[in-house]
Amino acid sequence: MFNYQKLSRFFRSDIGIDLGTANCLVFVKDKGIVLQEPSVVAITENTKEVLAVGTDAKKMLGRTPGNIRAVRPMKDGVIADFEITEHMLRYFIQKAMTHVPWRQRLLQPRVLVAVPSGITEVENRAVKDSAKRAGAGDVVLVEEPMAAAIGVGLPVSEPSGSMIVDIGGGTTEVAVISLSGIVWARSVRVGGDELDAAICQHMKRVYNLMIGERTSEKIKMDIGSAYPTNDDASMEVKGRDLVSGLPKTIRITAGEIRMALQEPITSIIEAVRTTLERCPPELAADLIDRGIMLAGGGALLTGLDRLIVEETGLPVFVAEDPLKAVVKGTGIMLQEMDNMTRTMS
């Protein structure tokens, strides 16, 4: 008897995408993570022609002439520019397809995309439409906290509580998971981008110094912290003086950057506290032993785990590879979906 599902599995590839505000990661079934590039596209102003995507485009941020613009089409975890996102997805999908055997390029790939838990139906539809127009066949959406929890190895299918805090570029996803479902989730549109913006504002307010996105990100990664650890550490920062308009170099300390980051970090802590307050008592009891797992790029901020321990009294762990937690989860889910299909067929 003809079995279409078995045939399609032979000729079709499966791809998992973590479509992040800051970075896009792609997982190809049986190949693992094949791509990790910034969510940036460089276009010409007049013709809207795409010049570069990903790593090449990020190098152009803040350095382009007037007729070229480097843009980030994702904002707060959702699509801000439909057309440019489509170009970006097409580039990533086509690049991922070079890693699969020729026979699996005959049918459009099945794509599993991780999206924030707090997005609307309209935003959901925009992601699906963009992926389909970019060359995907079937498109399945999965909530980021669930994908992250599976990716870091939390026992999501057990009848006990697991808590994940996924801090991405545009959003922070906090969720309590039990029996393969999200019991309570909170999504706040605060993430790595907000931290970078807070550093930019601090430099303007205190030093009258204008700095770019790449510089603020470097400051955050080099001396940024959420908890007092080594406040005397310092670094040189170069930018443009807002008064004279001339290039200027200053030296800043880790302590002042920690103070500058307080507002967005407080929003993340509040999201964690709110989720704990809404958590059913039985699951809250599980969290006393199991603790909280941090994932996403924001989990790498120095001292954030210690601050959450102090604020909640619960043990806090940082995932082994926090940046890849969500995309690893999509890979595992693709495998499970295939197993379910095989059982049903």
Helices and strands as residue ranges (DSSP letters): H 4-11, E 14-19, E 23-28, E 32-38, E 41-44, E 50-53, H 55-58, E 68-71, E 74-75, E 78-79, H 82-97, G 102-104, E 110-115, H 121-133, E 139-143, H 144-151, E 162-167, E 172-178, E 181-188, H 192-207, E 209-210, H 213-223, E 234-241, E 247-253, H 254-260, H 262-278, H 281-290, E 292-295, G 297-300, H 304-312, E 316-318, G 322-324, H 325-344
